[in-house]
Amino acid sequence: MRTHQVLDQRSLELHRLIAAKLQQEPVLFVAVRENLAHWSATVSAGTQPYIAEWRNLADQGMAACLAVATQESEHAAALRQASPFAGILTHKERFAFFKAWSARRSHDPH
């Protein structure tokens, strides 16, 4: 069963994977800024506060942005729902993550 708690945990783990990749390849952080610039002009008004907060974090640098992206808090979980990290992982990396996540979930009764 996919409860909000399970989906939030999956998102947190995915963002930890993204953070690890960005720490190895910081040049990819440019995609975060590009996503934010694009989304500022295209997302709904309700999402704009999240985009503004991510933009503020990105302006503080990659470390500040990743600290929030991997933080275990309700606020960080809400922010991850409008995550600017699209495009950091390749399709293959995302597929491998979701496949491994599903396999772990099917063997874990909790």
CORFENLIN-V90552 format. One record per residue. N is the residue number from 1. SS is DSSP state (hx for helix, st for strand, lp for the rest). OMEGA is omega in degrees with one decimal (999 if undefined). D_CENTER is the distance of its C-alpha to the mean C-alpha in whole Angstrom. Layout:
BEGIN
((N	SS	OMEGA	D_CENTER) (N	SS	OMEGA	D_CENTER))
END
This chain:
BEGIN
((1	lp	-178.1	22) (2	lp	176.8	18) (3	lp	176.8	18) (4	hx	-179.8	16) (5	hx	179.0	16) (6	hx	179.5	15) (7	hx	176.4	12) (8	hx	178.2	11) (9	hx	177.8	11) (10	hx	178.9	10) (11	hx	177.6	7) (12	hx	179.8	7) (13	hx	177.6	9) (14	hx	179.5	7) (15	hx	174.0	4) (16	hx	176.4	8) (17	hx	177.7	9) (18	hx	-179.7	7) (19	hx	179.0	9) (20	hx	179.0	12) (21	hx	179.8	12) (22	hx	177.9	12) (23	hx	176.7	14) (24	hx	-177.4	16) (25	lp	-175.1	16) (26	hx	178.4	15) (27	hx	179.6	17) (28	hx	-178.8	14) (29	hx	177.6	12) (30	hx	179.2	15) (31	hx	178.6	12) (32	hx	179.7	10) (33	hx	178.2	13) (34	hx	177.8	15) (35	hx	-179.0	12) (36	hx	179.1	13) (37	hx	180.0	16) (38	hx	-175.9	17) (39	hx	178.6	15) (40	hx	-177.8	17) (41	hx	-170.7	20) (42	hx	-175.4	19) (43	lp	-177.6	17) (44	lp	-179.6	19) (45	hx	-179.6	20) (46	hx	-179.7	18) (47	hx	-176.0	15) (48	hx	178.5	16) (49	hx	177.8	16) (50	hx	178.9	12) (51	hx	179.0	13) (52	hx	179.1	15) (53	hx	176.9	14) (54	hx	179.0	11) (55	hx	177.4	14) (56	hx	178.4	16) (57	hx	179.2	13) (58	hx	177.6	13) (59	hx	177.9	17) (60	hx	177.8	17) (61	lp	-176.8	16) (62	hx	-177.7	13) (63	hx	179.5	14) (64	hx	-179.1	13) (65	hx	-178.7	10) (66	hx	177.9	9) (67	hx	178.9	11) (68	hx	-178.6	10) (69	hx	-177.0	6) (70	lp	-178.6	8) (71	lp	176.4	11) (72	lp	176.8	12) (73	lp	178.7	14) (74	hx	-179.4	14) (75	hx	179.1	13) (76	hx	177.8	10) (77	hx	177.7	9) (78	hx	178.7	10) (79	hx	-179.1	8) (80	hx	177.6	5) (81	lp	175.4	8) (82	lp	-173.9	8) (83	lp	178.3	5) (84	lp	-173.7	7) (85	lp	176.8	5) (86	lp	176.8	8) (87	lp	179.0	10) (88	lp	176.9	9) (89	lp	174.1	10) (90	lp	176.5	14) (91	hx	-179.4	15) (92	hx	179.3	17) (93	hx	178.5	14) (94	hx	-179.7	12) (95	hx	-179.9	15) (96	hx	178.3	16) (97	hx	-177.1	13) (98	hx	177.3	14) (99	hx	179.1	17) (100	hx	178.4	17) (101	hx	-179.3	15) (102	hx	179.2	18) (103	hx	178.4	21) (104	hx	-178.9	20) (105	hx	-178.4	20) (106	hx	178.7	23) (107	hx	-178.5	25) (108	lp	-178.1	24) (109	lp	-178.6	26) (110	lp	999	24))
END
